Amino acid sequence: MESSSAANDYPAAAWVNTGMLLGRFDGQSRVLLRALMSGANTALTVFRRQQRANPETSLAQFIQTLCSEEVASPEAEALTLSVKPLVCLFPPLFKQNLLTFLYLVYSAVPVPTVILLLKCLSQDSKPTPWVRTLSRLLERKREMNHNDPLYSEQCGQKLKKLLERLGGFCKTGGWADCFNSQTEEYETHAGPDLSEPETQRKRRASFDHVDADSKETVQESKRMKMDMHIDAEEEKVRMDTQGGTESAAKTLADGLYDGLPEHIRGSVLHMKELLESQAEWDQSSTDVFKVLNECDPSQVEMLCEMLNFPNLPEHTLPKLCNGILSLSPDLSYGAAASLIRSILLEKVSTLSEPASRCLATSVTSLCSRYARPMCHAVIEPVLEDRNIGPPQTELLNRLIESCLDFHYRLLVLQKTFRIPWSEAVLSVIHSLLDSKLVLNEEVFTQFTEQLLSQGPRFTKSVKFAKMMLTALTKYSSHVTAAQKRSLTSCLNLNETFLKKSLQAALKRIPDT
């Protein structure tokens, strides 16, 4: 542990940067990570499905990533940094569910991996009572430490009172065995009400009492413990030791994953099977995607992550896009943007050669139906990318020519006014101007200002000269006398073979 308590104190603000935390994991691990924020049983279901899909699925790498060191600031405005295991930056609810999940799948996790995780969790300066207890319980399960009690002294006293009212437990096993092993230790430090001999004998007798219903009671207790349900007495203990239910509620609200509805999760599994299948899809197959109309944008992002859309093989894209285009009514703008960004952005941004037929068909089909989401989710980020090259411009020019109407072409042109120009961007601007775009006076003035400010960097660029020649011939009626004088100075710097053609085109524009 760190020597400074301040360096160890990680309030809620320290573990709510979900993008940073999720970014450390691969796609399959992120699905499990989100499931753990939903609950241990949900995580168990996801893990078993992952094992069925890939029998070699292991938790070792997942836990090692959780144990990797991360630089973090304990306070939002702190000037000092400290290094902590990544797992310590997650909310207490996640740690609680993680330990419960590992208890349920203990046979599938190597002992050294569990030891490493528990060692990392021990660096958490303020573990919740549940995390502390589950850590000890996991140690017992692994037969690493049988001496440390599972509960604090205060918690033990309150739970004894609770058990007294429940009517007693069986002689061996369960809570009775746990308490009897620690009775002497806690009675030494207990208050006067627990130190009286008669009270001690009475409470010992309550644990030794056996009746006909004891087995059923023990089973019910185990089920309650595994499901992590907290009754009124246990909640009171939590309030005393952690600071109340308000803190617990905030932890839950700041969680990484609020969970998808059960029927959406079921549809996700069906979608995964369809995407992995080589068979043709029928109407029932495309109907599975109707669940997308029930999702908000954040749920669509979760769904895309679970299905690993960015890494889908390109030959599956046409079938997936057909399923999306079959939806009625159309997706909302937010849902469509999230979906298009997940499916297409990475594939388009990383093109090193012309787009395949499958990718080009998918992009154009989605752009024809969802032009505005396509502009914001794919076209604008690609234009902003400094690594944009000929494969990207070829695809964007195809969209400009065949999919985008006047309004969206104008939107793309205005986007180029806010980014540094490159040879690739010049190609897109030329395509936009060549599409007989209707420009008003305000937009043309903005365009002229960009020609004057960015033009000096392209004095030897043939693409810039061709784009400017198109502007002077097709939009000559927009050029004012002041703009003509400014453009004359700009053209004097041009060093390409098109310089005389540019000067002649500008000279033909009347002074107005």
N, C-alpha and C positions, 0 to 999 in steps of 0.2 A: 504493500500500500504506500501511497505518497505520504511524505512526512507532514505536509500541510493539509489541514482539514479543508481549507478553502479550495485547494486544488482538487479535492475529491468530491466536492459538493456539486452535483450536476442537477440543477433544477429542470423544470419542464422545458424551458427554452433550449436546453442543451441537447435534447433528444427528439426534437420535432422536425429536423431537417431531413425529411423522408427521401428527397432526391439523392442526397449525399449517402445515406445509409443503403438505399436500394441499389445504388450504382456500383457497390462493391461485389454484387452477386450476379451469377449468370441467370438466364431466363428461368430454368427449372427451379433454382433456389429461390428466386423472387416469388414464384407461385407459392412455395412452401412458407416463405417468410410472411406473406400476406395471410395465408391460412392460419398461421400461429397467432396473429393478432385477432383472428376471429374466435379462436378457441383450440384447446388441445385435441378435442375430438375431430374438429374440422381438419386440423393438420394431419391427424392419423389417417383420415380418409384420403386426403391428397397424397400422402406418402405411399399408401398401399396402391393407389392407382399408378403412381410413378413407378413403383416396383413391378406392377403387372406389365406396364409398357416397356420397361427396361429392367430385367431381373438383376442387373449389376449395379443398380442405383444404390449409392452409399451416402450416409450422413457425414462421413468423416470430413470431406472437403467443405461441406456446409458449415460444420462446427469450427473447422480450422479458420475459415474466413471470419466467423464471429469472434474468434480469439486473436485475430490480427490486430496490431497496434494502430491506433488512430490519434492524430493530434487534434486536440479540441480545447476550447476555452470554457472553463467552468461557469463563467458568468457572461451575459450578453455583451457587456462593455469592459470586460477584464482585459488588462494589458499583458497578462501572463498566459502561457499555454502549457498544457501538460499532455502526456501520452497515456492513453487508457486503452484497454481492449475494446474493440468495436461493440461487443455485447453490452458493455456498461453504458453505452450511449442510447440504448433502446429504452422504451418506457417500462416501468415495473410490470405492467400487465403482460407485455411480451415475454419478459423473463419468467414470470409465473407460468405462462402457458408452455414455454419452451421446456422448463423442468418437468412439468406434468407429462408433456409429450414424450420426453426421454425416459421417464419412468415407465410409460406404457410400451415403449419399443426398446427397452434396455438390452434385450438379447441381440439387437441388430447394431449396437454401437460398441466399438472397441473400448475396453477399459481405459487405456491411456488417453483416448479422446475425451472421455467423461471427466477424467482427472484434470485434464488441461482446462476444460470449460469451467469446472468448479473452482479451479485456482484463479481463473480470470474473474469470475463472479465475486470471489472473495475480496477483490480490489474495489468493489462498490462500497463506498463509505456509509451509505444509508440504505441498506437493503430493507425491503418491506418484510413484515412477519411471514407472509406466504413464501417469499423467495428464500428467506433464511431457513424456514422449516422444510421446504421442498428440497433444498440443497442437502440438508442433513438426511432427509429421507432417501435421497438418491445415493448418498454415501453408504447408508445402511444396506440398500439394495445391492450395491456393488461390494459390500463387505469390506469397506475401507475404514470405517470409523463407527464403532458401536458405543462410544463413550459420551459423545456430545448429545445433550437432550434435544428433542425436536421442537421444544417450545421454550419461551421465556418464562421466568418465574411468575410474572403477573398473568401471562396467558394461562399457565398451568393452574393457577388458583381459580381463575374464572371458569375454566373448562371442567375442573373438579366439581364446582357447584352445579354446572350444567348437567354433568353425568349423574350427580346425586338425584336431580329431579327426574331424570329419564328412567330411573329404577334399577340401575346396575347393569353390568356387563359380565360376560363369561370369565372364568377364572384365568384362562390363558389366551394370549393372542390379542390383537386389536389394541384399542386405547388402554384397556386395563393393564396389559402387559407393559406397555410403554410407560404408564404412570407409576406402576409398582417398581419399575427399575430405577426410578428417580425420586421416589417418595422421601427417602431419608435425606437426600440432598436438599430438597425444597423445604422440608419441615424444619430444617435447621435455621433457614433464613426467613421463615414465615412469621406472620404476626401472632399475637397472643391467642387469637381465636382458633389458630391451627395448631398451637403448641400444647393444648390440653390433652391429656392421655385419652379421656373418653371420646373426644372429638376425633382423635387420630384413629382409635379402634373402630369408631362408627364409620369413618370414611373408608378405612381399609375393608371393612365388611361389605360396603356397597360395591366394591370392585370384585369381591369374591362371591357375590351372590349369583346363583345360577337358577334360572327358572325355565319353564317350558318354551318360552318365546325367545330365549337368548340368541340362538343361532340366526333366527330371522332378523333380530335387531342388529347383530354384527354385520350381516350382509347388507342391510340397508345403510349402515354407517359407511361401509366401504364404497357403496355406489355414490353416496353423497360426497365422499372425499374425492373420488375420481372425477366427478363432474364439476368440482370446485364451487358448489353451491354454498353460500354463506348464510347461516341462520342469524337470528337476532342477537344471540349472545356472542357469537363469533364476530359479528359486525361491531359490537361494543368494544371488544378487545382491540379490533383494528383501529377504531376511533381513538382509543387510549394511547396506542403505540405509534400511530402513523399521522395523526392529526386530523382524523375525521373523514366523513364520506365525501366532503367537497374535494379533497385531494384525490380520492379514488375516481370520482367522476371526471375530474380534469384529465387524469391519466388516460381514461378511456377515450375522452374526446380527442386527445392528442395522439391517439394510436395511429399506426401506419395504415391500418386497413379496417374499414368498417364492415366489410363483408358484402358479398353479392347475395341476393335472394336465392333460395334453394332451387327454384325452377330455372333460374338463369344459369346456375352452375351445372345443372343437368344438361341444358342446351349446349353449354361449352364443351362438354364431353362428346356430345353428338357431333358438333362441328369439327372437333379434332379428328374423330373417326372418318368423317366425310373428306376432310382435307388430306388425310393419309391414304384414302382409298383411291384405287386406279379406275374404279367403275364410273360410268356416266351417272350424272345426277338426274333424278326425276323430280316431279312436283313436290313430293314429300320431303325431298332433300333441301330444296330451296325454302320450303316453309319453316325449316329450323331457324333461319335467319330472321324471322319475324320478331324474335325476342329482342332484336336490336332496337325496335321502336319503343320498347319498355325501359330502355337504359338511358340514364343521363350521361353527359360527356365523361365524367370521372369513371362511371361504371364501364363505359365503352373502352376506356384506357386499360382498366383492369382486365377486361375480357381479352383485349388485344395482347396484353402481356402474357396471360395464361395460354393463349394459342400461339404465342411466339410469331406474330404476323411479320415482323421485320425480316425474319429468316426463312419465310416460306419459299419453297422452290418456285421459280417463275412459271413453270408449266401448270401450276395449280391456280395462278392468278385469274385467268379467264373464267373458270368455274366459280371462284369466290366472288368476282365482280358481278357475274350474272345473278348470283344469289342476292347480292346487295341491291342490284338494280330492279329485282323483282318485288322489292318491298313496296307496300302501299298502305298508308301514305308514305311519302318520302321521309327520310331521316331529317331530324332537326339540323340546323347549321352546325351547332356544337358537336353533336354526335358524328355527323358526316366528316367534319374537319379532323376529329380525333381518329376516326377510322382510316381516312385517306392518308393522314400523316403516318400512321403506324404501318400501313401496307406498302406505301409507295416512296416516302421521302428518302429513306436510306438507300433503297435500290436505285433511285434516280441520281442521288448525290454521288454515289460511288461508281457510276458508269465510267468505264475506261474505253469502251467501244460503242458503236451505235446500239440503241436499245433493241432487244430481241422482239420478235413479232408478238410474243405473249405479253411482254411488258408494255410495248407501245399500244397494243389493243386495249389493255386494261386501263392505261392512263387516259386514252382518248374517250373510252366509254364512260368512265367515271366523271371526266371533265365535262362531257356533254350534259350529264344530268346534274352534277353538283359543281358548277363553275366557280361560284364564290368560295366554297370550302377549298377547292383545288388551288385557287389563287393564294389563299392565306396559308394553307398547310404544306404546299409543295413548291409552287412557282416562286413565291417571294423568298422562302429560305434558300432555294437553289440560286437565285440571283444574288443573294447576299453572300453566298459561299465564295471565298476568294479562289477556291480550286475549280470553279466552274470551267468547263472546257467544251470542245466541239460536240461530244456526245449529248451533253445536257442542252446546248443551244439548239441542236437539231431537233430534239424532242419538244422543247418549248416552242420553237417556230412552227412545228406541226400543230400544236395546240392552238396557237394564235391564228393559223390559217383555217383550221377546220372545226374548232370547238367553241372558241370564245366570241361572244357577241361584242358590239361596240362598247357597252358599259364596262365590261371586264378587261377589254384590251386597253381602254383608257386608264383603268385602275393599275394595270401592270406598267404602263408607261410612266405614270406618276410615281410608282415605286422606284423606278430607275433614277428619279431626281434626288433620291435620298441615299444613294449608295455610290461608292467610287466606281467609275467606269473602267472596264477592261475590254480587250478585244472581243471576248465572248458576249459581254453585255451590249457592246456596239452592234453585234450581229442581231440580237433580239430587238434593239431599238429600231434598226433598219427594217426588220420584218414588220414591226408595228406600224411604222410610217408608210410602208409599202402597201399596207392593207387598207388604204384610203380611210384612215382614221379621221374622224371629225373632231377638230380641236377648236375650243373657244379661245378668246383673246387671253384670258388668264393663264390657261394651260400652255399656250404657245409662248407666252412671255417667260414662264418658268423654264420651258425647254430651251429658249434662247439663252437665258442666264447660265444654264448648264453647259451649253456649247461654248460660251465665252470663258467660263471658269475651268472646265475640264479639257477644253480643246488644246491648250498649249502642250499637254502631255502626249498628243497624238499627231504631231506635225508630220511624221513619216508613215502614219497608218493609212493604208489604202481603204480599210473598212470604215474608218472615221470619215474619210473624204467621200466615199460612196454614200454613207448615211447622210452627210451634210448636203450632198448634191440632190438627193431625194427630197430633203426638207425644203431646199430652195426652189425646186421645180414644182412640187405638189402643193406647197403651202405658201407660195409667193404672195398671195393676197393678204396674208396675215402680217407680213413684215412691214414695220413702221420705218419712218425715216431715221429715227434714232437707232433702231436695231440694225438698219442697213449700214450705218457708219461704223457701229461696233463690229459687225460681222466682216466688214472690209478689212479692219485691222487684224482680225483673227485669220482671215484667208491669206494675208500677206506672209504669215508664218509657215504656211503649208509647203511641204517639200516633195509632194507626190506628183506623178504624171497627170493627175486630175486638177492641178492648181488652176490652169487656164480655163478649164470647163467650169470650175466653181466661180471664178471671177466673172466669166461671161454670164452665167446664170444670175448672179447677184446684180450685174449691171443692167440686165433686162427688167429688173423689178423697178417700177416707177417710184419716184420720191413722192410720198404722200404725207 
